[in-house]
Amino acid sequence: MPNSWITAVKKARKELKITGFQPVKKGTKLYKRAKAIQNKMKPAKTKKGGLTTAGKIKKGGLTTAGKIKKTKKAGLTTRG
């Protein structure tokens, strides 16, 4: 799948009937149209963050029903 910017510039060139060399500089009609097309192509952004089930995220990891503590052996976790 091609880069979204490349796809947007190709569509903008076609819409504006541009052939041959044309630099895509900020402020030009080609740039503005390509940017608008690219923004339409991007999916809506979602909130960043993790899922917690019944606790809080702490240094040791995700807590579900109690605290999770790291043990000294191979980084295993146990409930405490």
N, C-alpha and C positions, 0 to 999 in steps of 0.2 A: 504494500500500500504506500503510495507516495506521500511525502510530507504535505501537511495541510496548507502550508504557505505556497508551495510550488503549485498545488492544485488550484488554489485561489488565484494566483497570478495568471495561470493558463486561462481560467474562466474569465477573468477581468480583461485580458488581452482580446479574447474572442468577442466579449460584449462590446468593447470599445473599438473593435475592428482595427487593432494595431498589428501590423506586420513588420518584420525586420527588427533591428536592434532598437530597444527602448529601455533606458535605465529605469529602475524602480527606485526612485528617490522619494524621501518623505516630502509631502506637500503636493505631489503630482496627482493628476486624476487617476492614473494607473495604480499608484500606491494606495490612495484612499479607497478605490473600488475593491482592490484585492484585500485590503484589511477588513472591509465590511463583509466580504464574502467569507473570509477566514473566520470571523467572529460568529457568523451564522452557522458555520460547520462545526464549531466546538460544542461538545455536550455541556449541559448545565453543570456547574460546579456543585459538589455536595460538601456538607460540613466535614471537617477533618476531626478525627477523634476515634477513640477505641470504644469497644463495648464492655461495659462492666455488668456483671450479673447481679451481685448483691453486696458488693463492697467497693473499695477504692483501689486505684492503681498506686502501688508503692514501689520502692526500690526493688524489692524482691520479686515483683511480678503482679499478676492479677489476683485479687482476693475474691473468693467466691462465697464461702460461708465462714471463714475465719482467716487468721493470719497465715501467710505462707512464708516459711523461713528457709533460707538456704543452708544446706549441710556442707560440711567440709569435703565430702566424698563426691567427686565428679559433678559438682554443681546440682545435685538432686535436691528436690524440695519436699518438705514434710509439713504437715499441719501441726501447729503448736498450741 
